Amino acid sequence: MLGCADVPVRSVLALMCLRAEELTGARRRSKIQSRMPWGKNTGRSRRLGRTAGLNPLRDRSLTAMNVESWADPRDPQQPDSLCLESFWSEVETIRSDSEPDSSRRDSRQPEDGEQEELWLQDAGLSPLVTGEEEDVDKAVLMSTLTKTQAAAVQRRIDSYTCSLRKRNKTPAPHVRDLFASPIAQSAVETHNSEPDTHRNMESVTKKQRSAVSSQETQGLQMDEIFITDVAYCEQAAILLKQAKLPQNNSSQCRRDDGALPRVICPQCRLGVTRVLDLSQQDMKKVRQLALIDMTALCDLLGLEVKRHKTSKRKIPESCLFGVPLASLVESDQKIKPSTQIPLLLQTLLSFLEKKGLDSEGILRVPGSQSRIKVLQQKLENSFYSGSFSWDEVSPNDAAALLKKFIRELPAPLLTAEHLNSFSAVRDIADLKQKLHMLNLLVLLLPEPNRNTLKALLEFLSKVVLCERCNRMNLWAVSTIMAPNLFLHKAVPSKLAVDGPEKGQAERAADIMRLLIRYQDLLWTVPNFLLSQVRKLNENSSRRCQFYDKRIKHLLRKIHTDSRDKPDKNSSEQCRTVKIQLADVSFSMEFRLTINSRASDLMSQFYKELHTSDNSMGLLKRNGSQTCPDCAIYEVGGNIGEHCLDSETHLFDLYNINPSGEWIIKLRSSSRGQ
């Protein structure tokens, strides 16, 4: 047996150096974990049990939008060490890619007054900035706001006026001037109805609690109830008055770090309205109202969110990577008119769904950098010609190309204007308030960004569902993808390893988890916003009677003719429904009862479609009979165009919009195919 003297000195020094490196690495990992926003490591939260039977379900007997929890109690409540190491390796990759352009920033914070000016313009209140006299449209918009929303607008106007005075400029017209018009007087009625809003929220909550009371008696976990009939800012104001909203401090921001609960949206008699169900004109109004409600909600929660203004930058000589998202979608629509997201992204996601979902460590295991560069160059040269072959591409290389495509967009996928708002969601303590903010932010995204983000999140949810094979749970996918969405070279750098920015980068992982988990809920239009849009359209069509006396005779004639129409509150009546399919147009009668739903109307339509001689050509394709993908659209009246949900109660819809027409036609997604 050898003694200590027989051991070579070099071996001893090598062992000492190796041990020192191990201790240094352990200290570094411990230091990083101690600064993580999800708290320190505990034995309970470090469980690495895998989930079984991850199948999202929908219980339509209770709700119209019922999001099942993917995670069972055995899910890891916090990211493990492998997730954290992957997170920081991804951050290092982004930092190394951004270093050549670190001296140049492509965005800046607006100056004094410019922030409020941009906000007023985006909210549809630009005449308050420009000082135009024709402010009828803005009076109409103000008349639809709730008390809390109007107060948020007033604060921005006061701040903008103060900034103008500092710069010795003529102040903008005061908002009180708008309320002098006859249309704006209805805003006072809206504000006086706030106590009714409180009572309505209480009644809605009682109904929701009774709907899930059977679950509570069976010993199931409590579900989160998501109210969309009352403005989100008004819900926050009511809860603040009742002292039920948790304050935003560090000791209370960790209570939802476990398995995410199921969120229930009580069934509305008008059904669920998704983002793609409304026309572009109505969605523009939805975005304006969503911005006002989100700003009011931030004011109540004490969140100070400053937007960045994107500057123009030189577009690289490329046809795929580094191209603005809107330009890329526009050019791809010349090849495939029905596409809503870039064709390259569609191809990458389709390839990964076929060959990458079962690959262990997909998205986390990095691909070969040399192969990725070669693949990127080949895609640039031969993707649109169709000569590029995917046969020899590995799933890890394709996943790396997917992340690289997102990172190299000239502007963040979440946009430079709203990226800080997305990051601020983590500072909200209550889960429902987080979802309120995310819902509004999703509605604020430009259409190409929103569609691309939805396609990405749908793929990520499929990765989570295949966790048994790929070993990627919800936390793992969130931590690896968060830096690619929340860190971008077009926004002031958040890549510092130390300092206050570090925590903001890490909190993105939890926001990413919510986006993946509740994406179906976030891509819907809340009922209160749709009601405000209807009221906005009604006031816009009514404004002419105050400013144009020449049509009084026409209005009087229309009113006289309407007396002969049947009472809209009668229990049963017939309604004419138009059918527009290809070159065939006809109509049919539908007997409307208090329990009639859109699905009943579609059933009658398909029966008549099979029996009608004029429509036989529409059913025959390639020698076989197929039913076209049709839907009922509400057109006109107090809405532009609205694709109805199958659970919509048509009698209630008729009472809300008696002047609107019902048209059955091909879905918008099917027209370009």
N, C-alpha and C positions, 0 to 999 in steps of 0.2 A: 504493500500500500504506500502510495507516495505522500510525502509531507508537503507542507506549504512551500518549503524551499525548492521543491522539485517543479512547481508550477511556473511556467515561463511568465516573465513580467508583462510581455505584450498581451498574453491571454487575460491576465488580471485586469489590465487597463481596458481591454476590449469589453470584458464583462461589466466593469464599472460604468463605461460609457453607455452600454446598452441599457443597464438598469436606470441610469440618469434620464435617458430618453423616454423610458417607460413611465417614470414618475412625472416628467414634464408633460407628457401627453395626457396622463390621468388628471393632472392639475388643470390643464387647459380644458378638457372635456367637462370637468366639474365646474369650472368657472363659467363656461358657456351655458351649461344647463341651469346654473343658479340664476342667470339673467334671462332665462326664457320666460315669456309672459304667462305660460300655463303653470308656473310654479315649480317648486322643488320636487325632486324625485321621491316617491314614497313606494313602499312595498305593494300597496294596493293598486297604485296607478301604473305599475310597471308590468302588469300581467301581460303575457304575450299570447294568450289564448286566441285561437282563430274562430271566426264565426262559421256557423253552419246554417244552410238553408236561407241564403240571403235573397229573398224575393220580395220586391216592393209590391204591395197589394193596394187595392182601392176598394173601400167599402161604400158603395154608392147608396146603400140603404139608409145611411146616416148623412152622408155629405155629397156635395158635388165635386169637391176637391179634397181628397183624403189621402195624405201622404204618409205611407207606412215608414216606420223606422227601419233602416237597414241593419242597425247594430243591435245585438242582444246584450244582456248584462255581462257576457263574457268578453265583450270587445275591450281592447285597451283604451283606457280613458285618456291617456296622454301618448304622444309620440315616443317611440323607443329610441335608443341611442343610434340605431341604424338610420332612422328617419332624420334625426338631427344632423348626422354626418352627411347624409345625402343633401339635406337642405343647404348646408354651408358649402359643400362642393359645387352645388348649382349656383350659389351666390358668387363663388370664386370664378366660375366659368363666365358668368355675366360680366363680372368686373374686368376680367382679362379681355373680353371682347369689346368692352366700352372704353378701355384705357386710351386707345389712339385718338378718340374723339372727346376725351374728358375735358379738354381745354375749351371746348365749344358747347354751349348750352343752346338747345333748340326751343326752350320755353322760358318765360319770365313771369314774375308776379306783377299784375297790373298796378299802376300807380294809384295815389289817393283819388278816389272818385271814379276811377276807371273800373274798379271791381263792381261797384254798384251800377255803373252805366251798362256794363256787359250783362249783369243780372237782369236789369229792367228790360233790356232788349230781348233776351232769351225768354223772359216771362210774358212777352207780348205787350209790354208797356213802353215801347220805344217813343211814342209821342211825349211822354213825360220827360224824356231826355232831350228830344229835338225841339220841344216847345211848339209843336204843331197845334193848330187850332182844331183840326178835325180829329177829335178824340172820342168819337161816338163808339168806335169798336172797343176802346179801352174802358169806357164806362160800362159797356155790356159785360166785359170780362170781370170788372170789379164787382158787378152786381151778383155774380155767381159765387163769390168767395164767402167762407165762413168768417166768424169774428177773429179767430186766431190767425187765419191766413191773411186777412186784411191788415191785421196789426203788423205782420211780418213785412208786407209790402210798404206800409207806412214807415217802418224803421229804415228800410232801404232808401225810400224817397227822402227822408229827413237827413240821412247820412250823405246822400248825393248832393242835396241842396247845401249842406254845410261845407262840403268839399268845394263846390262851385264858388261859394262866397270867399273861401280862402284863396281861391285862384282869381278872384275879382271878375267872375263871370256872372252873367245873368242867371239867377236861380231858375230851376225847372218849375213848371206850374204845380201848385199844391194839389194834393189828392182831393182835398175838400171841394175844389172847383169842379171835379168830375161829378161829385154827388149832387150838384145843383141841377143836372139834367134829369128829365122825367124817367129815363130808363134806370139811372143809377139809384133812384129812390127805392127800388126793390131790394137794394143791398141792405137798407135799414131793416126791411122786413126779415131778411136772412139773419141779420145779427140779433134781432129780437126773438128769433126762434131758437136761440142757443139753449135755453132751458128745455125745449122740446128735444133737442139733440141729446141732452143728458138723460132724459126719460127714455128716449128711443134706445140708447145704448144699454140702459138697465134692462129694458124689456127684451132686447136681443140677447143679452147675456143670460137672462133667466131661461129663455127658450133653448139656448145652446147647452146650458147646464142640465136641463131636463133631458136633452137628446142623448147626453153621454152618462146620465145617471145610472142606466142599466149596466154600463161598463164598470162603474165604480162599485156597484153592489156585488159584481162578480169578482172583485178583488184585483182588477187589472190596474196598470199604472195610469196615473193621471195624464190626460192628453192636453196639449196646448190648443186653445180655441182662438182662431184667427178671424177677427171681425173686419169686414171690408165695407159695411154699409155706412160707417161713420168715419169721417176724415181722420187720418192717422194723427195729425197734430191735435185735433180735438180730443181724441182718446188719451193722448199724453197729458193734455191740459186737465182733463177730468181726473186722471189718476194722480197727478201732482196735487190737485186740490184735496184729494182724499188721502194724500200722503202714502200712496201704495206703490209708487214708482221707486225702485232702488236707486240710490245715488251713484254717480259715476266715480267711485274711488277704487283703488287698487285691491282693497280687501274683499270687494264684492263682485269683481269682474271674472271670477273663476268658477262660479257655481254651475255652469253648464258645460264643464269640461268632460263630463261623462258621456254615455251613449245619448245621442240626440233623440228627443222625444218625437212622437207622432204629432203632427200639426193638423187640426181639423178645421176646415172651412165649412160652416153650416150651409146647407143647401139653400140657395136663393131661388125664388120662383121665376126669376128671369134668366137663370142658368149662369154658366161661367163664360166670361168674355176673355179670350186670349188675345195676345198682342196682334197676331195676324188676322184677327176677325174684323178689325176696323179699317176703314179707308184711310188713306194718307192724310186727307184734310182733317179728319177727326183725331188721328194720332198726333198731329201737330198741336191741336188744342189739349190733348191729354198730356203732352210733354210740358206745355206751358203751366198747366195746373199742377202737374207733379212737381215741377221745380218750386213753385210757391209753397206747396204743402211740405216738401222736404226741407226747405229753408225755415219754415215755421217750426218744424219738428226739431231741427238742429238748435234753434234759438231756445226752445224749451228744455232741451237736454244739455245745454251748455257746451255744445260742440262748435268750435270756431274753425270753419273750413274755408280755406282760401284757394281759389281756383288759379291755375296757371294758364297763361295765354300762349298758345303755340305759335312760334315764329316760322316763317318760311325757310325751308332748307332745300339744298340741292338734291334732286332725285337721282339716285345712281342709275347707270346704264344697265338696267336689268329688266327682265320681263316677269320675274316671279318673286325673288327675295328682295326685300327693301322697298317694295312698291306700295304706295298708299292703298289702303284696303278698298276704299270706294272706287278708285281708278281700276284696281284689279278686278273687282266684281263687274264693273261696267264693261271692261274689255272682254271678260269671260261670257257675259250675256250676249255678245255678238256671236259666240260659238254655240252656246246653249241658253236660249232666252229665258227658260224657267229657273235658272240657277240663282240662288240667293247668297251663296258663299263662294269663295274662290275655288276653281276646279282643282287646283293643286291640293288644297286642304281636303277637299272631298276624296281625292284619290289616296292621300296619305291615311286618312281616317278609315277608308274602306279596306286598305291593305292591312292596317293594324288590327282591325276587327276580325279579319280572316285568319291572320297568321301570328298576331301578337298578343291576343288576350290570354292565351295559355302559357306564354313565355314567362318564366320566372324572373322577377325583378324588372318587368317591362316599365319603361320610363325612368327607372332608377339606375339600371346598369348602363353606363355610357357606351356609345358606339365608338368605332375607330375614327379618330379625327382625320386621318389621311383619306380613308374611304368616304367620309362625309363630304369632304371638300371635292372629291372627284364626282360623287353623286350629285352634289349641288350644281357643278359645272355642266354635267350631262343633262340634268333637268332643264337648266337654262337654255341649252342648245336644242334639245329634242323633245321636250314634253308636249308642246302643242302639235308637233308633227306626228305624234303617235308612235315614234320609233324607239322610245325609251322602254327598256325591259325591266320588270320588277322581279323577275324570277330569281336573280342572285342577290337581291337586297335582303339583308337580315332585319328582323323586327327591331332590334336595338338601334341600328342605323336609321331606320325609318322614324323611330320615336325621337331620335336626336334631330333629324330634319324637321320634324313637327315643332319641337321646341325652338329650333333655330329660326323657323319661319315666323313664329310669334314674336321672338325677341327682336328680329331685324325689321319689323314694321316701323316706318318712319315715326309714327305716333303710337302710344300704348293702345292695346286692344280695349282697355277700359277708358280711353281718352285722357289727354293731359288735363282737360277741364275738370274731370270727375274722379281722377285717380286718388287724390287726397281724401275725397269724400268716402270712397270705398274703404280706404285704410282706416278712416275714423270710426267705422262701424264697430271695430273691436273695443272701443272705449265705452260702448253702451253696455249696461249691465244686464238688461232684460232681453231675453231671447226674442220675444215678439216685437220689441222695439227695433232690434237688429234686422229682423225680417221686413219690418215696415220700411226701414231705410233702404235695404237692398232692393225691395220691390220698386220703390220710386226711382232708384238709380238705374235699374235695368230699363225702365221706361224712358229715361233720359238719354240713353245711348243712341247714337245714330243707327239707322237700320242695318247697314252692313256689319257694324261692330256687334250689334245685338244678335243678329243671326249667326255670325261666326262664333261668338261666345257660346251660344246655345248648342251648336253642333259639337264644339269642343267638350262642353260639360256632359252631353249625352254619351260621348265616347268614354269619358272618365268614369261615369257611373257604370258603364259596362265593364270597365277594368276592375272596379270594386266588386261587382257581382261575381267575378271569376277569381276571387281572392284565394280559394282553395288551391288553384293551380298556379297562379302567378305570385302568391305571397305579398300582394299589395292591398292592404286594407285602406279604409277611408283616410286615416291620418297619413299613411305613407304616400298616397297619391296627392294629398293636399300639400304636404311639405315639399314635395319635389316639383310641383307645378306652380306653387305660389310665387317664387322669385321670378318666374318667366312672365307673369302677368302684372306683378306689383312693382317690379324694378325695371326702369327703362331709362335709356340714355337721353331721351327727349325731355325728361323731368329731372330737376336737381337731384344729384346722386343720393341714394339711400344705402350705398354699398359699404359704408364704414363698419368695420368689425366692432369697434368700440364707440361709445358715445350714445347720445339719445336716439340717433337714427336707427341704431341696431334693433331696438325693441320694436320700432315701427315695421321693419322688414320681417321680423319673426311673427308679428301678429297677423301678417297676411295669410299665414297657413290656416289659422282658424276661420278667417273670412272665406278662404277657398273651400274649406270644409262645408260651410253653410251654403255656398253657391252650388256645390255638387249635390248636396243632400236635398235641398228644397227647391231645385230648379223649376219643377212643374208649377209650384206655387208662385215663384217670383216672376214667371212669364205670363201672368194674368193681369188684366186691368181691374183694379178695385171698383166695386159697385159705386162708391161715392164719387169717383172721378168720372165714371160714365154718366151718372146723374147730373154732374156739373156740366159736362159736355152737352147733354140734352138741353139743359136750361140755357146754356150759352147760345146754342143754335136757335132756340125759341126766341130769346131776346133779340138776337141778330135779325131774325125775320120780322119781328114786331117793331123794330126801331123806326121803320119807314113811316109808320102812322103818326109818329111825333114830328117828323121832319119833311114830310111830303104830303100836302093836303090834296094833291090831285087824285090820289088813289082812294080817298075816303068813300067815294061812290062804289068803287069796285069791292072794297072791304064790306060795305053794307050789303051789296048784292050777294057776296059769298056767305055772309052771315044768314041772310034770308034763305038761301038754298040749303044751308046746313040744317035748317029746322025740319026739313023733310026726311033727314037721315034717321035711321033707327037709333035708339038710345044705346050708348056704348056700355051702359051698366046693366043692360038686360041680360038675363041668365043664358039665353041661347039665341044665336043668329047665324046667318050665312056670311061667309067672307070669300071674295073672289081672289084666287091665287094665280099669278102669272107663271108660265113655264117658258123658259128660254134655253133651248138646247140646240147648239149648232145652228142650222138654218130653219129649225122647226120652232114655232112659237104658237102656243095655245093657252087656254086658261081652264080652270076647273073650280067648282064650288066646294067649299069646306064648311061643314056645320061646326060652329064654334061653341063649345061649352066651357064651364068654369074649370073643368079638369083636362081640357085639351092640351096636349103637348106637341112640341115640334116633331117628335118621333112619330106621333099618330098621323100628322099631316104627311110625313115622308112615306109612311106605310101605305096610305091611300094613294099617294102619287105613284109609287112603284106598281101598285095593282092596276091603276089606269094606264100606266106606261106599257104594261104587258098586254093589255086588251085593246089599246088604241091602234088603229091601222096606220095613222100618221107617224107613229114613233117606232115602228118595227125596224126601220133602218138604223136607228140609234142603238138597238140592242144586239144587232148582228155584227160580230167582229171575227174575221177569219173563220167563218162558218159556224161559230158558236154564239150563244146568247150570253151577254154580260151586262150587268147593270152599271150605268155610268156613276161616277163618284160625284154626287150632287149634294147641295145643301140649300137651306132656306136663307134668303137674304132679306133683311129689313132695309128698305130704301126710302129715303125722303122723310118728310115731316120734321122731327127734331133730331134726325141722325142723317149722316151722309150715306154710309153703307155699313151694315152690321151683319156678319154671318152668325146665325143663331145656334146656340147650343141645343143638343137633342133633348135636354131636360127643361127647356124653356116653356113656361106656361103661357100659351098664346093669348088667353083671355086677359091676363095681367099686362102682357105686352101691348095689346090693343088699347087698353085703358090708358097706358102711358103715352102711346104714340098712335092716336086714331087716324092721323093723316098719312101715315107711312104705308107703303105698298109691300106686299110679300111676293118675292120672286124666287122661284126654284131654278137654279142654274148650276153649271159645273163649278166646283171649288176653284179658288184662285190658283192653288198649287197644281191643278190638273189641266189648266188651260194651255200652258205652254208645251205640254207633252204630246 
